[in-house]
């Protein structure tokens, strides 16, 4: 094993290693740490000095002594977990000398690697958006609720935001903005029921203040979903305490979560008071941009405190959803002889109790929290909450959860050897997908996955086309969960029909932003932080969201053969969506083709033609290709269902044979704007727009990813330029196979010259600023299709780190980006694993990134459970039933439970 070691001096790092080809010579370099730059920059010098040398691990000779991590160091009076930082930087495990001595180097490194692959850790106390972002990343939940990873003693302020959300629990509020009534529907931030703190000598309860915290370490265990925070508190009075907080969402009894709180006085004895609260005074305040809008979403209807228990009941102001949140405190120190003090002031329920603490003794308090709402609970909510609170403990829940997480990691894990960071962040993504929706809770809910999960308030918790990037992962692992999420759309079919009707169309037009009712929740104006003004917002014209719904229905059916679903729900939605597009397509007598007007593609920088009176654009390529695909797919699906069902559904949806004839006509005659080089115009007239000098803007502003805002602040419009926020014209190549798109283009009577896709990618990349996290991941897939692995992997790596590094500089604070998380996972399976599910049998052509030694995952397709393992030399496929697959284009038969190994040399 090749290692280097680091000895930390007061103001320098001493790095030692054995250079290439030497055996008994150790090279030592001293790197002086500049005290005036962030410590990370000093660490970067290590990377620079060791560039080009491969190491398997690093050893820290003299770390500080902590029980939460063996790699924290102190230099220049600053502390950092050098292990975490170097691991991220160099993608290798980092151990302490002492651990290596104790466990043996090989074992210590392997243990650390496994630890890193299964934990999301943060060391140190961060403020503002940085801390908000970590809270989002450390959210626990179970599809029913999401609880941000804020400290238990934190109240909402500029550094901390303890948000709690229940899936599908929205409320609308009206705010008068400059004489105009603006209605917003928000995922409601519920009362903060996690609050626990302590005080000494009858002081005020301890609050999270930088000067009081000497160390803090947070660790999310992805194996179990337990978040542990260890805090060393040093008060101005000289008292030292160790606080350890743990929390876990119950994945089975999904109405509840449990907190385990430990207090240890380190250097004193005396009375300690514990405070527990349900804070009903909270508002929705996670997103600065929304501050001008009303934010108090519920009224409190009842409060009760009774010994260990407290309950707060409330009702949302407009949606009239009732909820009850109950808490139960348990502690050996809380006895019948010394019951808790109780108070209710300013919507805050507080219980407190005092005990005499001894130095070095750990005192344990547990708090169980249950939430029931009238959305999913029939009958008395108080009774439901009381029964949820009955007899449980932190350990019981952790044990019970084991079954759930074991299953998740058995069925849905993606294993990556040779890339520690990719492995860790892949599991982080899988974890968050199951926090945002879960097979246990979702069958009882009427909700789908919001663009920002249940992790924050950006986009007000709304559901977008982002489902397109998330649902396929569920479809291939927990297909029933996809079905539940698609039912959210089915239950809003009537609303989608009304949306269409309101705009003068037939069929169903799903809203760009969907919440409780399925009406359009997009705003007409959008706040521009760069100009301080509200700009018009036409994003609702992204009618392609209905195509995303259709795509997910098709992929679910295609992957599961769930005919029941298709007949009962899926086809009806597809008919209505098709009807909408048919009513939107207009025959252009001049071209003899159909046009689709007044739409926006995924690229949100283009809302109109410059200086046009009408909103939207004509013939967005992505939309038109997907509409043609939809009509064609509908005809294919006709073969799958019996005539009776088909006829009954046509009757139900009011379609006639004339409609179907028209669908077919449109599918063959939609218009695209393709230039002589084979570049697919994003929309009609795109080629006439001038390009923008990106370099000039980069020089002026640095980061130009949101060039739309910068241009608007300069009184210009992105509408006027060939500039894109994200992948648009080529999106269809992301959704479907190259051949499918090729066939659609042929059926539309277009033909792209050879090599056109590569040219299209280059063309659009030169015009794209990646202002959405959904951009790079799409380009990663596209780059791979055209064989550009290098480019694909570079985009993949940035997309993989979207939230971990908060690459948009502050947006993770307002919730994770679930779309890119799902898309990263899908790419690993569909593109790097190369297992595509577009045909009737799985087709397998792996493209393993150079640095990955092995990639392995499972997947369900048409009722068969497959497992795949890929190395650079070979692949092994196992199916639980007899199956046929295509490997490198050749048909292969698999016997049940018998692994088939194929060498990559057979690829030709
Ligand atoms: C992207 C959309 C996306 C939305 C919600 C926007 O920034 O442009 O494509 O649906 O965020 O994630």
Boltz pocket constraint, residues with backbone or C-beta under 6 A from the ligand:
constraints:
  - pocket:
      binder: B
      contacts: [[A, 451], [A, 459], [A, 464], [A, 465], [A, 466], [A, 602], [A, 604], [A, 725], [A, 726], [A, 771], [A, 772], [A, 773], [A, 774], [A, 819]]
      max_distance: 6.0
